[in-house]
Amino acid sequence: MKIKFLTISSLFLLNGCQATAPTMKNRISFEMDNQYWPTHSIVYKNNWPECGNLSGTPDAIKKQKYITTYSSCKISPEGYVPQQIIIEYAPWLTYEEQIKKGYGVPEELRYGGGEEAAKKKRLAIMAAQQEGIAKIPATAWKRIVLTPLKDVEKYKYQVPEGKGNRSRGKNIHYIISLHPDGSYDIETKLYWVQKYQLKWN
């Protein structure tokens, strides 16, 4: 009598006489590497998907028309894979230039007058900054389109780097390097989703 053994590591389920791969959960994340710095900072149009890593960020920042304070995203909910991610960005002012235009506050003045005054000052600065960004010419904006669904298919049978919680699936992570000449490179990494991420995104 022949005995057949099925192992979890085979990642296959028997369906009658046909072996089919189970659906594996995928996490998508990306980060922007601004190589314009320190010549320019970068601003983004806020058309990104929901980012789980921003769960503690105030709505006043998350719901701005333009992104100025963060440059990475772990797409939420875990397991959701958008068909496309559109990233629109433009070179912006240096930190020193922002302060001169009133879009920033030197560190030593940031909390002068107490916490309530500082909060009002921050909100006023954010509003002025958003108005300034809105004046960037349409021709200055550049566009990058990621296609996560295609990459899920591409990496379907590839084993991710490193250790992690395999039951949570794979993390497809894009590192997008923005170059001063207007070009960009995209490096794609494949990891197992880590256990510790369960607590914060």
N, C-alpha and C positions, 0 to 999 in steps of 0.2 A: 504494500500500500504506500502510495506517495503522499507525503505531507507537504503542504504549501504553507509558507510563513509570509505574513504581511507585516511590514514595519512602518512606523509612522514616518520615518525618514524618507520613505519612497515617495511620499506626497501624492499618492494616487489612491483613488477609490475605485472599487470594481462596480461596474454598472452592467449587469448581465455578463456578456462575454467581452465587453469593451472596457478598457481602462481609460478613465478620464481624469484630468488634473482638477483638483478642487479649486474653488475661488479663494484666492489669498487676499487678505486685506492689504491695501497699500496706503502709505502716507506720503504726501507730497510736501516738499518744503523748498524754499529758495532764499538765497542771500545775495545782496548786491555788494560788489567789491569796487569801491570808487577809487580808481587810479588817477582821477583828475586831481585829487587832493594833494597838496594844499592849495593848488591854483584855483580850484572851484569846489564848492560843495555841490550836491546833487539834490534835486527835488523830484518828486514823483506825483503823477495824477493818482488820486485815491480811487482807482478802479480795481484794486486787488481783491481777491476773495477774502472771506473772513479768516483772520489769523488767530489761531488758538494761543500763540505765545503772547498775545496782547490782552489776555483776560483781565489783568489788573490795571490796564491803561485807561485813564478817564475818557469818557465819550467826547469831551471837548477836543481831545487830540485825535482819537480814532475816527471821528466823523468830519474832520476838516476836508476841504476839497483837494488840498495838496498835502502830501506826506513830507515832513521835514525832520522828524525826530526818530525814525526807525528805518531799517533797511533790510529786514528779513521777515519771513513769514512761514509759519507752520500751518498749513491749511486745515481748517476745521469745518466739520467734525472729522475725526480720525476715520479713514476709510473712504472719504469723499474724494473723487478724482475728477476735477473739472476737465472739460474737453480742451479748453484753452486758458492760458493765463496771459493777459496783455499787460505789459509793463511799459508805461510811457514816462520818459524822464527828460530833464533838461539840466544843463550846467547852471549853477546858481552862485551866489556871492560867497566869498570867504567869511569866516567868523568875524574878522575885523571889519570887513565891509558891511556886514549886517548890523553891527553895533553902530557904525557911523550913520547908517540910514534909519536907525531907530527900531530895527527888527531884532535886536538882541540887547541884553543888559550885562555889563561887566560883572563878574562874580562878586566883587566887593560891594556892589550896589544892589544885588539881587533881592536881599531880604531887609533892606532898609525900610523902616516904618512899620514893621510887624508883619505877621503872616497874612492878615486880611489884605493889607495894602499890597503885599507881594503878589497875592493871587490876582487882584485886579490888574496889576501891572503886567503879569504874565498873559492874562486874557487879552489885554489891549495890544500887547506886542504880537501875539499870535494872529489877531485880526489884521494888524497892519502888515504883517509878513505875508499873509494869505492874499491881501490886496496887491502887494508888490509882485508876488509870483504870477498873479492873474495877468500882469502886464507883459510877461515874457512872450515874445512873438511866436506865433503858431509854427513858424519855420524852424524854431530852435528846438522843438520837442522831437525826440527820437522814440522809436517804437521797437519793442522786442516781443515776440509771440512764442510762448512755450506750449508744447502739445503733450501734456502728461499722459493722455490715454494711449498715444502711440508708444510712449516710453514704457508704460506698464506692460504692453504687449512685447516690446523689445527685450525687457528684462525678466520676462515671465519665468524662464527656466534658469536664470543666472543666480548663483549663490552670493548673497551680500557679503561685504567686508565685515570683519570684527565679530564680536559677540553681542548678543542682545536677546530680547524676548521673542522667539520665533513665532509664538502663538499670536503676537500682535502684528506680524507681517513685515513687509519691506518698506523702507523709507527711500524714496527717490528724491535726491537732494541736488538742486542746481546751484552752482556757484557762477555768478555772472560778473565778469570783470569788464568794467567800463574804461576805455582808453581815451586819453586826451585828444586823439585824432578823430574821435567819433565812432571808432570801431568797437567791437566787443567780442569777448570769447565766452563760451558757455562750457563749463566742466560739469559733467554729471557723475554723481557718486551714488552708490547703492549700499545701504546699510540695513541691518535689522533694526526695527524700532526698539529703543532702549526701555528697560523697566522703569528707570527713574523718571522718564517723561510723563508717566501716568499721573504724577502728582501736580504737574504744572501746565499741561496742555492737552 
